[in-house]
Amino acid sequence: MLELSEIKKDLQAKEDLVKALQRESHKLQSQDEQHSQEVSRFQEELSEAHSQLQILQKQLDEELSKQPLTNQEVRDSDLK
């Protein structure tokens, strides 16, 4: 009879351990989902920043193309 009570205690301890591991697993899954959402938001922000950078680069190129040639550029073109 003593052996059965020891087995029962051992099984209860293992069941408690399984429940604790399940709680930890759920916690980690929740954190993983949260991190995935943060990564997605960061990627969206990065994509938006990249688009804005391309627009600014295009505007800068357009403005630079409107400016008259500098003296150095005039001299360089005369040498050709």
CORSULCOR-V177696 format. One record per residue. N is the residue number from 1. RES is the residue in one small letter. SS is DSSP state (~ for helix, > for strand, _ for the rest). PHI is phi as a letter, one per 40 degrees, with the letter a starting at -180 (none if undefined). D_CENTER is the distance of its C-alpha to the mean C-alpha in Angstrom with 1 decimal. Layout:
BEGIN
n:N res:RES ss:SS phi:PHI d_center:D_CENTER
n:N res:RES ss:SS phi:PHI d_center:D_CENTER
END
This chain:
BEGIN
n:1 res:m ss:_ phi:none d_center:58.1
n:2 res:l ss:~ phi:c d_center:56.3
n:3 res:e ss:~ phi:c d_center:54.3
n:4 res:l ss:~ phi:c d_center:53.0
n:5 res:s ss:~ phi:c d_center:52.0
n:6 res:e ss:~ phi:c d_center:50.1
n:7 res:i ss:~ phi:c d_center:48.3
n:8 res:k ss:~ phi:c d_center:47.5
n:9 res:k ss:~ phi:c d_center:46.0
n:10 res:d ss:~ phi:c d_center:44.0
n:11 res:l ss:~ phi:c d_center:42.7
n:12 res:q ss:~ phi:c d_center:41.8
n:13 res:a ss:~ phi:c d_center:39.9
n:14 res:k ss:~ phi:c d_center:38.0
n:15 res:e ss:~ phi:c d_center:37.3
n:16 res:d ss:~ phi:c d_center:36.0
n:17 res:l ss:~ phi:c d_center:33.8
n:18 res:v ss:~ phi:c d_center:32.4
n:19 res:k ss:~ phi:c d_center:31.8
n:20 res:a ss:~ phi:c d_center:30.0
n:21 res:l ss:~ phi:c d_center:27.8
n:22 res:q ss:~ phi:c d_center:27.1
n:23 res:r ss:~ phi:c d_center:26.1
n:24 res:e ss:~ phi:c d_center:23.7
n:25 res:s ss:~ phi:c d_center:22.3
n:26 res:h ss:~ phi:c d_center:21.8
n:27 res:k ss:~ phi:c d_center:20.2
n:28 res:l ss:~ phi:c d_center:17.7
n:29 res:q ss:~ phi:c d_center:17.0
n:30 res:s ss:~ phi:c d_center:16.5
n:31 res:q ss:~ phi:c d_center:14.0
n:32 res:d ss:~ phi:c d_center:12.1
n:33 res:e ss:~ phi:c d_center:12.2
n:34 res:q ss:~ phi:c d_center:11.1
n:35 res:h ss:~ phi:c d_center:8.0
n:36 res:s ss:~ phi:c d_center:7.4
n:37 res:q ss:~ phi:c d_center:8.3
n:38 res:e ss:~ phi:c d_center:6.2
n:39 res:v ss:~ phi:c d_center:2.9
n:40 res:s ss:~ phi:c d_center:5.9
n:41 res:r ss:~ phi:c d_center:7.2
n:42 res:f ss:~ phi:c d_center:5.0
n:43 res:q ss:~ phi:c d_center:5.7
n:44 res:e ss:~ phi:c d_center:9.0
n:45 res:e ss:~ phi:c d_center:9.7
n:46 res:l ss:~ phi:c d_center:9.1
n:47 res:s ss:~ phi:c d_center:11.4
n:48 res:e ss:~ phi:c d_center:13.8
n:49 res:a ss:~ phi:c d_center:14.1
n:50 res:h ss:~ phi:c d_center:14.8
n:51 res:s ss:~ phi:c d_center:17.4
n:52 res:q ss:~ phi:c d_center:18.9
n:53 res:l ss:~ phi:c d_center:19.2
n:54 res:q ss:~ phi:c d_center:21.1
n:55 res:i ss:~ phi:c d_center:23.3
n:56 res:l ss:~ phi:c d_center:24.2
n:57 res:q ss:~ phi:c d_center:24.9
n:58 res:k ss:~ phi:c d_center:27.2
n:59 res:q ss:~ phi:c d_center:28.9
n:60 res:l ss:~ phi:c d_center:29.5
n:61 res:d ss:~ phi:c d_center:30.9
n:62 res:e ss:~ phi:c d_center:33.2
n:63 res:e ss:~ phi:c d_center:34.4
n:64 res:l ss:~ phi:c d_center:35.1
n:65 res:s ss:~ phi:c d_center:37.0
n:66 res:k ss:~ phi:c d_center:39.2
n:67 res:q ss:_ phi:c d_center:40.3
n:68 res:p ss:_ phi:c d_center:43.6
n:69 res:l ss:_ phi:c d_center:43.8
n:70 res:t ss:_ phi:c d_center:44.0
n:71 res:n ss:~ phi:d d_center:47.2
n:72 res:q ss:~ phi:c d_center:45.6
n:73 res:e ss:~ phi:c d_center:44.4
n:74 res:v ss:~ phi:c d_center:48.0
n:75 res:r ss:~ phi:c d_center:49.5
n:76 res:d ss:~ phi:c d_center:47.2
n:77 res:s ss:~ phi:c d_center:48.1
n:78 res:d ss:~ phi:c d_center:51.8
n:79 res:l ss:~ phi:c d_center:51.7
n:80 res:k ss:_ phi:c d_center:50.5
END
